[in-house]
Amino acid sequence: MHKKARKKTYSSYIYKVLRQVHPDTGISNKAMAILNSFVNNIFERIATEASKLATYSKKSTISSREIQTSVRLILPGELAKHAISEGTKSVTKFSAGAK
């Protein structure tokens, strides 16, 4: 007997961010599904673009450089700047904890 594979969602993370920015605001299941779909879509676009960039430069590994370039190509202006800033902050925090 096989267990049904659980579909990966970002719901708990979306909810945590909502709590940080608007503690008294709720979110409907439909709105959560839409946001989850949005996150999956953006993730897929960035991963695909990063993969192409790595292939162009004959690399077999996607690095933070490919991710950053992909974000710059996919997200518009200010949104890309914020995403890169937050991403860099997270990588720094992760790297510090890994030592």
N, C-alpha and C positions, 0 to 999 in steps of 0.2 A: 504494500500500500504506500503510495507516494503522497507526501504533503504537498498542498497547493503552493506553488511558488509565490512569495509575497512581492507585490509590485512596489518598487522603490518610489517613495514620494518625499517631497520636501515640506509637507504639511506642518510637522512639528517645528521646523526651523522658521517657516513663514510666520507661524503663530508666535514664536519667541520674539521675532523682530517686531511684529505688531504690538506685542506687550510693551516693548521698549519705547516705541514711538507714540503709541496711543493706548495706554493701559486700560482705559474704560471702553474701548471699542471692540465689538465682536466681529465675526466673519461668517458668512453663510457657507454651506457646503459647496454650492455652485461657484461662489467667488473663490473659494479655496482651490477647487478643481481647475478653474481658469488660471489662477496664479501658478499652480503646480505645472500646468501645461506650458505656460510661459517660461518658467525656469528650465524645464526640460528642453524646450525649443532653443533657448539662448545657449544652454550648455552644449547641445548638439551642434549648433552653428559654430561656436568657438572651437570645439574639438575638431570638427571637420576642417576648418580654416587652418588651425594649428598643424594638423596632419599634412595638409597641402604644403604649408611653409617648410616643414621639416623635410618633406620629399624634395622640394625645390633645392634646398641646400644640402641634399644628399645625407641627411641625418636620420638615424633610426630611432632617436629618442626626442620626444617633445619636451622642451625645457620651458622655464618661466618666460624666456624671451619670445618664444613662439606664441605663448598664451597672451602675453602683453600686446604683441603685434596684431594678433587676431582680434583682441578686444578693441584696439584702435580702429581696425578696419570695419568691424561690425556695429559697434555702438557709436552714436553721434557725439561729437564734441565734449561737452561738460560731463556727460554720463560716462564716457570712456575714461576721463581724467579721474573721476570719483572711484570708478571700478578698479582702476590700476592702483590708485592710492590705497584703497581698502585691501586689495589683493596683496600688495607689497607688505602692508602691515600684518596681515594674517600669516604670510610666509615667514616673516621675521619672527613673529611670536611662536610659530610652529617649530622653526629651526632652533630657537633658544631653548624650547622645552625638550627637544630631541637629544640634546647634549648631555 
